[in-house]
Amino acid sequence: MKNITKILIIAVMLILNFKLQTSNLYAQDFHVSQFDVLTLYYNPALTAVYDKNDEADYKAFLTHRSQWNSLGIKPFKTYSLGFDMRHNRFGMGALLLNNRSGMGGFNSFNFLLSGSYFIIEDAQSPHTLTAGLQMGLLNKSVNPDSYLFESQLNSVTNTLDENMSSGEAYNSNSKLNFDANIGIFYRYNEEGEWYQPFIGFSIYHITRPNESITSTSSNLPMRFNLNFGSKFIVSEKVTLTPNILYMYQAKATEFNMGFLGTYKIKDENDIIYGLAYRWDDAFIMNLGFRKDNITFRMSYD
């Protein structure tokens, strides 16, 4: 059978987040709204796992997230660039992530090489079972001059004075660490069936990298991710995929639930729509379209 090569490109994801979220003292990873696009950020076992109907050999994606624009402050920016491909029972890929805070000069950069192994081959069975491993580098940097401390309080003017010394001691302004993640994924995809359930579990930062730039130690907590749902073939033109993503890191949890749907206009041309809710945070609206091998999507929180 002739192998049909398809390129799936998710280009320009813009998320405008208007709700200010509370923060705590525990170091945490950032989140994105289109987690079904940025699969390598949530489970390495999803490396080169494609929909059976796509007949894809490889996938590339580019995303951009802009957060807190409406608050009148410099927005937080998140960029990602990824690629994966399949060869026999192996999937391989790479992911670049950069997350920059709007104020304070804090920046987080990830470079990950990702691999998966198809324990059960979906071409021979309705079941797909994969295991994945990621290894790479995590760099976090900060500009100390962007922050003001209590020690910089001018007792005369009773205001914070950026020209006063903070007295804070930094070993360096950045820290480079080795990072590793593991995961497993299962999907039922019998051809002709109207339902295709899936479930995945992963653990990130299993090396617990020390990200402190001072003399004290600060190990990044492991992040546990559980994702499950099912794709439903409603008709020849309509599909619905309800899904849930649960994440736990240190004492912080995140719970996302929603659905993504497609409406086929004609062969290889779909309208994409969806609605989700990040628990105790924000609703997420999705809209996009797929033309031939290219998909464009936009989200709004």
HELIX and SHEET records of a PDB file:
HELIX    1   1 THR A   39  TYR A   41  5                                   3    
HELIX    2   2 PRO A   44  LEU A   46  5                                   3    
HELIX    3   3 LYS A   52  ASP A   54  5                                   3    
HELIX    4   4 ASN A   69  LEU A   71  5                                   3    
HELIX    5   5 PRO A  144  SER A  146  5                                   3    
HELIX    6   6 GLU A  150  GLN A  152  5                                   3    
SHEET    1   A15 ILE A   7  ALA A  11  0                                        
SHEET    2   A15 TYR A  58  GLN A  67  1                                        
SHEET    3   A15 ILE A  15  ASN A  17  1                                        
SHEET    4   A15 ILE A 294  TYR A 300  1                                        
SHEET    5   A15 ALA A 282  LYS A 291 -1                                        
SHEET    6   A15 ASN A 269  ARG A 278 -1                                        
SHEET    7   A15 ALA A 252  LYS A 266 -1                                        
SHEET    8   A15 VAL A 238  GLN A 249 -1                                        
SHEET    9   A15 ARG A 223  ILE A 233 -1                                        
SHEET   10   A15 TYR A 195  TYR A 204 -1                                        
SHEET   11   A15 SER A 174  TYR A 188 -1                                        
SHEET   12   A15 HIS A 127  SER A 141 -1                                        
SHEET   13   A15 ASN A 107  ILE A 120 -1                                        
SHEET   14   A15 PHE A  90  ARG A 100 -1                                        
SHEET   15   A15 PHE A  76  HIS A  87 -1                                        
SHEET    1   B 2 LEU A 153  ASN A 154  0                                        
SHEET    2   B 2 THR A 159  LEU A 160 -1                                        
END                                                                             
